[in-house]
């Protein structure tokens, strides 16, 4: 049993990590420092900006470290001097060194957005949608050297709804992960550190989404095409080409599961559900379109300036 807050160091970078850091602070845990990635060009204007985690940490007057190299001996000395009982990583974005993993006296925890061992890697939310999974979840995991291979502390299943895309599922899993993290720290305080080895069966990977993956293959079945669009919506966006220009598509649903088309990618017409497009098997509808360099628009508004009917997207 432990009385009082945990002394911890938090590592994270993007928006996904914010609910976890905020939940720890609201719960009264002692966050000795926050480690996040260096300021980088962000957004359309590519203005050098702090990470979302750095902005939140500054608003709470927390010390912030932004190392360029995790193997820097000075960084290791700095972290060791903080004497953390726990270190917690949520989407930090780098593989941690064995020396850093050995620093906390109690352990090192990770909030991962999948039901491990499914979707080990950096893009678990994208791949759950791309593959058309009916559910996913969050895992609180004990970190060991490797990619999401450590023992499981806690897991929670989260259904994937028909209307979900990467953005909505990302937000929901970040909140569920934060709540589960607070619960895990309470169990630790009561002296209940659960450590379940990951099963050897069911291991899958979730590699980063590359630019080549973003281009749609209309020869696939409607379910697969819709999965790719949903898994990359709203960012980075699944795309096709129309008249030599990049066209991003959003808000995909399967319209027809069956039926072969001689011209996959053919725009069939506007329906109440959205713009219908032929796939290798069946068809999908999309609700919004965006030409490179222009705003994202509802299909009805887009079609007023760009007639697409009976044209083939490539």
Order of alpha helices (4+ residues) and beta strands (2+ residues): beta-alpha-beta-beta-beta-alpha-beta-alpha-beta-alpha-beta-alpha-beta-beta-alpha-alpha-beta-beta-beta-beta-beta-beta-beta-beta-alpha
